[in-house]
Amino acid sequence: MSLLSKGQSKLLKSALLLTLVIASAVLIPATDGMGQDGTRNRSDDAFGDLDKNLDKQKPQPVQDKPKADAPAPENAGKPAEKAMPFRLGGQLEAFRTFEVKADLEAYDGKLILRYLTSPGAFVEEGQQIAQLEPVELDEKLRRAEEGLERARLLLEMLEIDAEKLRSNREIEMAAAKRTLRDARVDLEEWNKFGKDEALRNARLAVSGQEDSIEDQEDELKQLKELYQSNDLAKESQDIVIKRSERRLERSRESLKTVKAREEMLKSNGLEVRQRDLQLAVERAERNLEQMPSNQERAIMGLEYKISEARSSLHLWERQVHDMQMDVAQRINISASHTGYFFHGALKGNDGVSRQFNPGDEIKRGTLLGTIVDMSVLEVVCDMPFNQRSNYATNEKLTSRAGGGNEPIHASISSIGMLSANNAVKVRVLVTNRDNVLFPGMHIQFDKAPMGDRRRD
């Protein structure tokens, strides 16, 4: 061993130790960790401690506690009860109702109720159920007839005016053309010689007035000389001479006016006259140009008034006719359908209370009563949503409500598509042939026999 180096010695020791460990591992299963002399090997102690630690980390099975004896159920030993099947049901309501109102044709005055069928009575279509007295009908009819006559006269006048307007179109056009021609002639004559003539006339007016003054002055002078040499005419001298002097004075004032006119004519009178004649021509041309459209508008305006007058006439005719019908019928109200008649509205009605009495004053449009057709009633039921697939539209149902010997027949009219609180609405129409059912009664339905379930 001394011949080995230190490194070789360490390597040899390690190999021997590894050999011992492997040998110990091989012997463990056979000896359960015990040596031949019954003592536990050291290696076994090491591996044993490792196994113990691993066992502690493994989950341990839970031990079931002993259960106490449970009490036996009350229905133990009894047969299980069956759940009640679902049945459609609800409150009956009127399916077809018809209101009876005081709807008159035209009369809107005071009304007195003279007769009304008793509540709960059975009425047939066309049977009289009420009578109204129109207190002011005659007076209103007279006023309506007067209004009708006024409407007729107004329409006739408008139609006459329209006919005149149409027939005068050619005459008005000819007059407008003639006016334009005259205006153009006046302007042309003025431009040719009208100005010179106007100046000449003004000058002649001044000259004539001056000559008249000169003649009057000569006459006055002669009169004065005559009266001075004639003693017999002293009494009339003052009268004649003063009269001549006043006439002469007026002539001198007139001369001033004539001269002023001549000056005005020379300054701007000719220009003003020229402009007036030119404007007259322009107005005549515009009038002739606009004449067709103006005539058309005038005719259209009259036609619109005629249309309104005709509408008013028709309204008056309808009002008079309706009032005459009210008079002829004495405002009798007949049943529009067969059924049971109740006073007033059906909602909240007990079926026997009288809401109107003969002599009551009522207004036009008042709801006098309601006719209920009892041959068909309806029920709106609530059905759980999970039952919807068990029913179908037009499916036939039956019921034993009403106490009759024969079953009541019904059919599903519609099934709702909207769910509220996990339920849908179902409308059921019930045939009430013998009138054994009434609105307000509760009814439940069974499905019809299989052969009749889909029968219409």
C-alpha positions in Angstrom: 0.0 0.0 0.0 3.0 2.3 0.5 3.8 1.9 -3.1 0.5 3.8 -4.0 0.4 7.6 -4.3 -1.9 9.7 -2.2 -4.2 10.4 -5.2 -4.5 6.7 -6.0 -5.3 5.9 -2.3 -8.2 8.4 -2.2 -9.6 6.9 -5.5 -9.4 3.4 -4.1 -11.2 4.4 -0.9 -14.0 6.0 -2.8 -14.5 2.9 -4.9 -14.7 0.7 -1.8 -17.3 3.0 -0.2 -19.5 3.0 -3.3 -19.3 -0.9 -3.3 -20.5 -1.1 0.2 -23.5 1.3 -0.4 -24.6 -0.8 -3.4 -24.3 -4.0 -1.5 -26.4 -2.6 1.3 -29.2 -1.5 -1.1 -29.4 -5.0 -2.5 -29.8 -6.6 0.9 -32.6 -4.2 2.1 -35.7 -5.9 0.5 -34.7 -9.4 1.7 -33.9 -8.5 5.3 -36.3 -5.6 5.7 -33.4 -3.5 6.8 -32.2 -6.1 9.4 -28.8 -7.8 9.5 -28.3 -11.5 10.0 -27.8 -11.0 13.7 -31.0 -9.1 13.9 -29.5 -5.7 14.2 -30.4 -2.8 11.9 -27.7 -1.6 9.5 -26.6 2.0 9.6 -27.5 2.5 6.0 -30.9 1.3 6.8 -31.3 3.9 9.5 -30.5 6.6 7.0 -32.9 5.3 4.4 -35.5 4.7 7.1 -35.5 8.3 8.2 -35.9 9.4 4.6 -39.0 7.1 4.2 -40.5 8.5 7.4 -40.2 12.1 6.2 -41.8 11.1 2.9 -44.7 9.4 4.6 -45.5 12.4 6.7 -45.8 14.5 3.5 -48.3 12.1 1.9 -52.1 13.0 2.3 -53.7 10.7 4.8 -57.2 9.2 3.9 -60.1 10.9 5.8 -61.9 8.6 8.2 -65.7 8.8 7.8 -67.4 9.6 11.0 -70.2 7.3 12.0 -73.5 8.8 10.8 -76.5 9.2 13.2 -79.6 7.4 12.3 -81.8 9.8 10.0 -85.5 9.9 10.8 -87.7 8.2 8.3 -89.8 10.5 5.9 -93.5 11.0 6.8 -94.7 9.6 3.5 -92.4 6.6 3.7 -94.2 3.6 2.4 -97.0 5.7 0.7 -97.4 6.0 -3.1 -96.1 9.3 -4.6 -98.8 11.9 -5.5 -99.1 13.0 -9.2 -98.8 16.7 -10.0 -102.0 18.5 -11.2 -102.0 19.1 -15.0 -102.1 22.7 -16.2 -105.4 24.1 -17.3 -106.1 27.4 -19.1 -108.6 29.6 -17.4 -109.6 33.2 -16.7 -112.5 35.7 -16.6 -115.0 35.9 -19.4 -115.2 39.2 -21.2 -117.4 40.5 -24.0 -115.9 40.0 -27.4 -118.2 42.2 -29.6 -119.7 45.4 -28.2 -121.5 48.2 -30.1 -121.9 51.7 -28.6 -125.2 53.5 -28.9 -124.7 57.3 -29.0 -126.9 60.3 -29.6 -125.2 60.9 -32.9 -127.6 63.1 -35.0 -127.1 64.0 -38.6 -126.9 67.8 -38.3 -128.9 69.0 -35.3 -126.7 70.2 -32.4 -129.3 72.0 -30.2 -131.1 70.9 -27.1 -132.2 67.3 -26.9 -134.7 65.7 -24.5 -134.7 61.9 -24.0 -138.3 60.6 -24.5 -137.7 56.8 -24.5 -134.8 54.4 -23.7 -134.9 50.6 -23.6 -134.5 49.1 -20.1 -131.0 47.9 -19.2 -130.4 44.2 -19.7 -133.1 43.9 -22.4 -132.5 41.7 -25.4 -132.8 43.7 -28.6 -132.7 42.7 -32.3 -131.0 44.6 -35.1 -133.3 47.4 -36.3 -135.4 47.5 -33.2 -136.0 51.0 -31.7 -134.1 51.5 -28.5 -134.3 55.3 -28.0 -136.1 58.4 -29.1 -134.9 62.0 -28.8 -136.8 65.2 -29.1 -135.0 68.1 -30.8 -136.5 71.1 -29.1 -134.9 73.7 -31.5 -134.9 71.7 -34.6 -137.5 73.8 -36.5 -135.7 77.1 -35.9 -132.4 75.6 -36.9 -133.9 74.1 -40.0 -135.3 77.5 -41.0 -131.9 79.1 -40.6 -130.2 76.4 -42.6 -132.7 76.9 -45.5 -132.0 80.6 -45.5 -128.3 80.0 -45.6 -128.8 77.6 -48.5 -130.7 80.2 -50.4 -128.0 82.8 -49.8 -125.3 80.3 -51.0 -127.3 79.7 -54.2 -127.6 83.4 -55.0 -123.9 84.1 -54.3 -123.0 81.2 -56.7 -125.2 82.5 -59.4 -123.7 86.1 -59.1 -120.2 84.8 -59.3 -120.9 82.6 -62.3 -122.5 85.6 -64.1 -119.4 87.8 -63.3 -117.2 85.1 -64.7 -119.1 84.8 -67.9 -119.0 88.5 -68.4 -115.3 88.5 -67.8 -114.8 85.8 -70.4 -117.0 87.5 -73.0 -115.4 90.9 -72.4 -111.9 89.7 -73.0 -111.9 90.7 -76.7 -113.6 94.0 -76.0 -111.1 94.9 -73.3 -108.2 94.0 -75.7 -109.6 96.2 -78.4 -110.1 99.1 -76.0 -106.5 98.7 -74.8 -105.2 98.8 -78.4 -107.3 101.8 -79.2 -105.9 103.7 -76.1 -102.4 102.9 -77.1 -103.0 104.2 -80.6 -104.5 107.4 -79.4 -101.6 108.0 -77.0 -99.1 107.6 -79.8 -101.0 109.9 -82.1 -101.1 112.6 -79.4 -97.4 112.3 -78.8 -96.6 112.4 -82.5 -98.8 115.5 -83.1 -97.2 117.3 -80.2 -93.8 116.6 -81.5 -94.7 117.9 -85.0 -96.7 121.1 -84.3 -98.1 120.9 -80.8 -95.3 122.9 -79.2 -95.6 125.8 -81.6 -99.3 125.8 -81.4 -99.2 125.9 -77.6 -96.9 128.9 -77.7 -99.0 130.7 -80.3 -102.2 130.1 -78.4 -100.5 131.5 -75.2 -99.4 134.6 -77.1 -102.8 135.0 -78.7 -104.4 134.8 -75.2 -102.1 137.6 -74.0 -102.7 139.8 -77.1 -106.5 139.2 -76.9 -106.6 140.3 -73.3 -104.5 143.4 -74.0 -106.8 144.4 -76.8 -109.8 143.9 -74.6 -108.3 146.1 -72.0 -107.5 148.8 -74.5 -111.1 148.7 -75.9 -112.5 148.9 -72.4 -110.3 151.9 -71.6 -111.6 153.7 -74.8 -115.2 152.9 -73.9 -114.8 154.2 -70.4 -113.2 157.4 -71.7 -116.1 157.9 -74.1 -118.7 157.3 -71.4 -117.2 159.9 -69.1 -117.1 162.5 -72.0 -120.7 161.6 -72.8 -122.0 162.1 -69.3 -120.2 165.4 -68.9 -122.1 167.0 -71.9 -125.5 165.4 -71.0 -127.2 166.8 -68.0 -130.2 164.5 -68.4 -128.2 161.3 -67.6 -126.8 162.4 -64.3 -128.8 159.8 -62.4 -127.3 156.8 -64.3 -123.8 158.2 -64.6 -122.3 156.7 -61.5 -123.8 153.3 -62.1 -122.6 153.0 -65.7 -119.1 154.4 -65.2 -118.4 152.3 -62.1 -119.5 149.1 -63.8 -117.1 149.8 -66.7 -114.3 150.6 -64.3 -114.9 147.3 -62.4 -114.9 145.3 -65.7 -111.7 147.0 -66.8 -110.0 146.2 -63.5 -110.9 142.5 -63.8 -109.6 142.4 -67.4 -106.3 143.8 -66.2 -106.0 141.0 -63.5 -106.9 138.5 -66.1 -104.1 139.8 -68.3 -101.6 139.2 -65.5 -102.8 135.6 -65.2 -102.6 135.0 -69.0 -99.0 136.4 -69.1 -98.0 134.2 -66.1 -99.3 131.1 -68.0 -97.3 132.1 -71.0 -94.2 132.4 -69.0 -94.8 129.1 -67.3 -95.4 127.4 -70.7 -92.1 128.8 -72.0 -90.1 127.8 -68.9 -91.3 124.2 -68.2 -94.8 123.8 -69.5 -93.7 122.4 -72.8 -91.4 119.9 -71.2 -94.1 118.7 -68.7 -96.6 118.3 -71.5 -94.0 116.3 -73.5 -93.4 114.0 -70.5 -97.1 113.4 -69.8 -97.7 112.4 -73.4 -94.8 110.0 -73.3 -95.9 108.4 -70.0 -99.4 108.0 -71.5 -97.9 105.9 -74.3 -95.9 103.8 -71.9 -98.9 103.1 -69.7 -101.0 102.1 -72.7 -98.2 99.8 -73.9 -97.8 98.1 -70.5 -101.6 97.8 -70.1 -101.9 96.1 -73.5 -98.9 93.8 -72.7 -100.3 92.7 -69.3 -103.9 92.5 -70.4 -104.0 88.7 -71.1 -102.3 87.7 -67.8 -104.5 90.2 -65.8 -107.6 88.8 -67.5 -106.4 85.2 -66.7 -105.8 86.1 -63.0 -109.1 87.7 -62.8 -110.8 84.6 -64.2 -108.9 82.3 -61.9 -109.8 84.4 -58.9 -113.5 84.2 -59.8 -113.2 80.5 -60.4 -111.7 80.1 -57.0 -114.6 82.0 -55.4 -117.0 80.0 -57.4 -115.4 76.8 -56.1 -115.7 78.0 -52.5 -119.3 79.0 -53.1 -120.1 75.6 -54.5 -118.5 73.9 -51.5 -120.5 76.2 -49.2 -123.7 75.4 -51.1 -123.0 71.6 -50.8 -122.5 72.0 -47.0 -125.8 73.9 -46.7 -127.6 71.3 -48.8 -126.2 68.5 -46.7 -127.1 70.3 -43.5 -130.7 71.0 -44.7 -131.0 67.4 -45.9 -129.8 65.9 -42.6 -132.1 68.1 -40.6 -135.0 67.1 -42.8 -134.1 63.5 -42.2 -134.0 64.2 -38.4 -137.5 65.6 -38.7 -138.8 62.7 -40.8 -137.3 60.1 -38.4 -138.3 62.0 -35.3 -134.7 61.2 -34.2 -135.4 57.6 -33.5 -132.3 55.5 -32.6 -132.4 51.8 -33.6 -130.2 48.9 -32.6 -127.3 48.4 -35.0 -126.8 44.7 -34.0 -128.6 42.0 -32.1 -127.6 41.5 -28.4 -128.2 42.6 -24.8 -128.6 46.4 -24.2 -127.0 48.0 -21.2 -127.1 51.7 -20.2 -123.9 53.7 -20.5 -120.4 52.2 -20.9 -119.8 48.4 -20.3 -116.8 48.9 -18.0 -118.0 48.9 -14.4 -121.6 48.2 -15.4 -123.7 46.0 -13.2 -126.1 45.3 -16.0 -129.3 46.5 -14.3 -128.6 50.1 -13.2 -130.6 52.8 -15.2 -128.4 55.8 -16.0 -131.0 57.7 -18.0 -134.6 58.4 -17.6 -137.3 59.9 -19.9 -137.2 63.7 -19.7 -133.5 64.0 -19.2 -131.7 66.6 -21.2 -128.7 65.1 -23.0 -126.0 66.4 -25.3 -125.2 65.4 -28.8 -122.7 62.5 -28.9 -123.7 61.2 -25.4 -123.2 57.5 -24.9 -126.7 56.1 -24.2 -125.7 52.5 -23.9 -123.9 49.4 -25.2 -125.1 46.4 -27.1 -123.3 43.2 -26.2 -123.2 40.2 -28.5 -123.4 37.2 -26.1 -123.0 34.5 -28.8 -119.2 34.7 -28.6 -117.2 35.7 -25.5 -113.4 35.8 -24.9 -110.9 35.0 -22.2 -107.4 36.3 -21.9 -105.4 33.7 -19.9 -101.9 33.6 -18.4 -99.9 30.5 -19.4 -96.5 29.5 -18.1 -93.9 29.8 -20.8 -92.9 26.2 -20.4 -96.5 25.2 -21.4 -96.4 27.2 -24.7 -95.3 24.2 -26.8 -98.3 22.2 -25.6 -100.8 24.6 -27.2 -101.3 26.0 -30.7 -103.4 28.7 -32.4 -106.8 27.5 -33.5 -106.6 24.6 -31.1 -110.0 23.5 -29.8 -110.8 23.5 -26.1 -113.8 22.5 -24.0 -115.3 23.5 -20.7 -118.0 22.4 -18.3 -118.7 25.9 -17.0 -122.3 27.2 -17.0 -123.8 24.0 -15.6 -125.1 22.8 -18.9 -125.3 19.2 -20.1 -123.3 19.8 -23.2 -119.7 21.0 -23.1 -118.8 24.5 -24.0 -116.7 24.7 -27.1 -113.8 27.2 -27.5 -110.7 27.8 -29.6 -107.4 29.5 -29.1 -107.4 32.7 -31.1 -103.8 33.8 -30.5 -100.8 33.1 -28.3 -98.5 35.9 -27.2 -94.9 36.0 -28.4 -93.7 38.2 -25.5 -93.0 36.7 -22.1 -93.7 38.6 -18.8 -92.8 36.9 -15.5 -92.2 33.7 -17.3 -95.8 33.7 -18.7 -97.5 34.5 -22.0 -101.0 35.7 -22.8 -103.4 33.4 -24.5 -106.7 34.7 -26.1 -109.5 32.1 -26.2 -112.8 32.6 -28.0 -115.8 30.9 -26.4 -118.9 29.9 -28.3 -121.9 30.7 -26.1 -124.8 29.1 -28.0 -127.3 28.8 -25.2 -126.3 32.0 -23.5 -125.3 30.1 -20.3 -122.2 32.2 -19.9 -121.9 35.9 -19.0 -119.1 38.4 -18.8 -117.4 38.3 -15.4 -117.7 34.5 -14.9 -114.6 32.4 -14.3 -113.9 29.5 -16.6 -111.4 26.8 -17.1 -110.7 24.8 -20.2 -109.6 21.2 -21.1 -108.1 20.1 -24.3 -110.7 18.8 -26.8 -110.6 15.1 -27.8 -107.7 14.3 -30.1 -109.9 14.1 -33.2 -111.4 17.6 -32.6 -108.4 19.4 -31.4 -107.5 21.1 -34.7 -111.0 21.3 -36.1 -112.1 24.8 -37.3 
